[in-house]
Amino acid sequence: MPRPRLCRRVKFNPSVTYFKPQGVPMRYLDVVELTIEEIEAYRLRYIENMEQNDGAKEMNTSQSTYQRILSSANKKIADALINGKAIKIRTLV
């Protein structure tokens, strides 16, 4: 049986939940979905300019888990930008 997930602290709930390339209808686009944890890690690192250990403390998680979340977010965002995909942000509600 897998270990239960720990609660991660997220202080940001985005008001915008979709981004897409201009001029392309949604029905023609593939969608990359980001979790709220990925957006929070991305925000802490690149908007708040926090280092890995500070971001991990802010999210109430280990440094290695924080780095895995951030790496996953970076990979998904790069995939969407390079391959012209839409980005959906999965929110809490």
Sequence and secondary structure as in RCSB ss.txt:
>XXXX:A:sequence
MPRPRLCRRVKFNPSVTYFKPQGVPMRYLDVVELTIEEIEAYRLRYIENMEQNDGAKEMNTSQSTYQRILSSANK
KIADALINGKAIKIRTLV
>XXXX:A:secstr
              S  EE  TT  GGG  EEEE HHHHHHHHHHHTS   HHHHHHHHTS HHHHHHHHHHHHH
HHHHHHHHT EEEE    
